Amino acid sequence: MALTYQHPLIYCDMAMVQQRLDEAVSLYRALGDETRLRILRMLVGSEVCVCDLARELGIAQPLLSHHLKTLREAGLVRARRDGRWMHYSLDPEVVEGLGGALSKLAADHRERGAPTRKCC
């Protein structure tokens, strides 16, 4: 049974909130690495074989696998096996959702304006 907070104006399923936070942390952590950002850039508009990613990035296969696993777990990348090779592509829904979430954050910030309360 999930913990909930009930208020006349608010009903919040805390387990769902925690899950969404965990997903957001995973997503932003995946984006917090230069190599993973380079991988995402290479996947824009096409599916790329892992051998091409390794060659272009100039990194060892085990390290590349680690980065790809992180991107898959964050939901940013899809994997497809073709014989002995793996092919990777962006998950467009997740990438678009990320853009939408950041746009919403920026719009909310603009709407609220500069803080008016002074600290201490």
C-alpha contacts under 8 A as a table, 3 or more apart, distances in Angstrom:
res1	aa1	res2	aa2	distance
2	A	13	D	6.80
2	A	14	M	6.83
2	A	15	A	5.66
3	L	13	D	6.49
3	L	14	M	5.61
3	L	15	A	6.51
4	T	11	Y	7.33
4	T	12	C	5.74
4	T	13	D	4.74
4	T	14	M	5.40
4	T	15	A	7.84
5	Y	10	I	7.65
5	Y	11	Y	6.01
5	Y	12	C	5.37
5	Y	13	D	6.77
5	Y	14	M	7.15
6	Q	10	I	5.95
6	Q	11	Y	4.83
6	Q	12	C	6.65
7	H	10	I	4.82
7	H	11	Y	6.21
8	P	11	Y	7.81
12	C	17	V	7.63
13	D	16	M	5.42
13	D	17	V	6.39
14	M	17	V	4.94
14	M	18	Q	6.07
15	A	18	Q	5.10
15	A	19	Q	6.15
16	M	19	Q	5.05
16	M	20	R	6.22
17	V	20	R	5.17
17	V	21	L	6.20
18	Q	21	L	5.02
18	Q	22	D	6.09
19	Q	22	D	5.05
19	Q	23	E	6.20
20	R	23	E	5.09
20	R	24	A	6.18
21	L	24	A	5.04
21	L	25	V	6.15
22	D	25	V	5.13
22	D	26	S	6.19
23	E	26	S	5.11
23	E	27	L	6.13
23	E	74	A	7.12
24	A	27	L	5.04
24	A	28	Y	6.12
25	V	28	Y	5.28
25	V	29	R	5.86
26	S	29	R	5.14
26	S	30	A	6.15
26	S	73	E	7.73
26	S	74	A	5.44
27	L	30	A	5.22
27	L	31	L	6.52
27	L	71	L	7.95
27	L	74	A	4.82
27	L	75	G	7.43
27	L	76	L	7.64
28	Y	31	L	4.97
28	Y	32	G	6.23
29	R	32	G	5.03
29	R	33	D	7.63
30	A	33	D	6.61
30	A	36	R	6.92
30	A	70	T	6.09
30	A	71	L	5.86
30	A	74	A	6.54
31	L	34	E	7.87
31	L	36	R	6.56
31	L	37	L	6.19
32	G	36	R	7.77
32	G	37	L	7.78
33	D	36	R	5.39
33	D	37	L	6.31
34	E	37	L	5.08
34	E	38	R	6.22
35	T	38	R	5.00
35	T	39	I	6.24
35	T	57	L	7.94
35	T	67	H	7.63
36	R	39	I	4.95
36	R	40	L	6.23
36	R	67	H	6.10
36	R	68	L	7.65
36	R	71	L	7.34
37	L	40	L	5.07
37	L	41	R	6.19
38	R	41	R	5.04
38	R	42	M	6.29
38	R	57	L	7.99
39	I	42	M	5.12
39	I	43	L	6.41
39	I	53	L	7.24
40	L	43	L	5.11
40	L	44	V	6.56
40	L	90	L	7.09
41	R	44	V	5.44
42	M	48	V	7.73
42	M	53	L	7.77
43	L	46	S	5.50
43	L	47	E	6.12
43	L	48	V	6.37
43	L	88	Y	7.25
43	L	89	S	5.49
43	L	90	L	6.00
44	V	89	S	7.68
44	V	90	L	6.79
46	S	89	S	6.35
47	E	87	H	6.19
47	E	88	Y	5.36
47	E	89	S	4.54
47	E	90	L	7.77
48	V	52	D	6.64
48	V	53	L	6.91
48	V	87	H	5.32
48	V	88	Y	5.31
48	V	89	S	6.53
49	C	52	D	5.35
49	C	53	L	6.50
49	C	85	W	6.82
49	C	86	M	5.90
49	C	87	H	4.23
49	C	88	Y	6.31
50	V	53	L	4.97
50	V	54	A	6.14
50	V	85	W	6.86
50	V	86	M	5.73
50	V	87	H	5.89
50	V	88	Y	7.08
51	C	54	A	5.19
51	C	55	R	6.22
51	C	85	W	7.70
52	D	55	R	5.13
52	D	56	E	6.03
53	L	56	E	5.25
53	L	57	L	5.94
54	A	57	L	5.30
54	A	58	G	5.71
54	A	59	I	5.83
54	A	60	A	6.90
54	A	61	Q	6.43
54	A	64	L	6.73
55	R	58	G	5.22
55	R	59	I	7.44
59	I	63	L	6.75
59	I	64	L	6.55
60	A	63	L	5.50
60	A	64	L	6.30
61	Q	64	L	4.96
61	Q	65	S	6.04
62	P	65	S	5.04
62	P	66	H	6.31
63	L	66	H	5.07
63	L	67	H	6.42
64	L	67	H	5.15
64	L	68	L	6.15
65	S	68	L	5.07
65	S	69	K	6.01
66	H	69	K	5.16
66	H	70	T	6.33
67	H	70	T	5.16
67	H	71	L	6.33
68	L	71	L	5.02
68	L	72	R	6.06
68	L	77	V	7.66
69	K	72	R	5.03
69	K	73	E	6.03
70	T	73	E	5.19
70	T	74	A	6.23
71	L	74	A	5.14
71	L	75	G	6.33
71	L	76	L	5.44
71	L	77	V	5.63
72	R	75	G	4.98
72	R	76	L	5.86
72	R	77	V	4.85
72	R	78	R	6.25
72	R	79	A	7.64
73	E	76	L	7.69
74	A	77	V	7.81
75	G	78	R	7.42
75	G	91	D	7.07
75	G	94	V	6.66
76	L	90	L	5.91
76	L	91	D	5.41
76	L	92	P	7.98
76	L	94	V	5.98
76	L	95	V	6.49
77	V	88	Y	6.55
77	V	89	S	5.61
77	V	90	L	4.54
77	V	91	D	5.29
78	R	88	Y	5.62
78	R	89	S	5.33
78	R	90	L	6.05
78	R	91	D	5.95
79	A	86	M	6.50
79	A	87	H	5.70
79	A	88	Y	4.67
79	A	89	S	6.69
80	R	86	M	5.63
80	R	87	H	5.14
80	R	88	Y	6.40
81	R	84	R	6.96
81	R	85	W	5.85
81	R	86	M	4.48
81	R	87	H	6.17
82	D	85	W	5.36
82	D	86	M	6.08
82	D	87	H	7.17
83	G	86	M	7.97
90	L	95	V	7.48
91	D	94	V	5.63
91	D	95	V	6.36
92	P	95	V	5.08
92	P	96	E	5.93
93	E	96	E	5.18
93	E	97	G	5.98
94	V	97	G	4.95
94	V	98	L	6.09
95	V	98	L	5.08
95	V	99	G	6.38
96	E	99	G	5.06
96	E	100	G	6.17
97	G	100	G	4.93
97	G	101	A	6.07
98	L	101	A	5.09
98	L	102	L	6.27
99	G	102	L	5.26
99	G	103	S	6.11
100	G	103	S	5.02
100	G	104	K	6.10
101	A	104	K	5.10
101	A	105	L	6.24
102	L	105	L	5.02
102	L	106	A	6.25
103	S	106	A	5.11
103	S	107	A	6.11
104	K	107	A	5.01
104	K	108	D	6.02
105	L	108	D	5.16
105	L	109	H	6.20
106	A	109	H	5.06
106	A	110	R	6.23
107	A	110	R	5.10
107	A	111	E	6.06
108	D	111	E	5.03
108	D	112	R	6.18
109	H	112	R	5.31
109	H	113	G	6.13
110	R	113	G	5.17
112	R	115	P	7.82
115	P	118	K	7.87
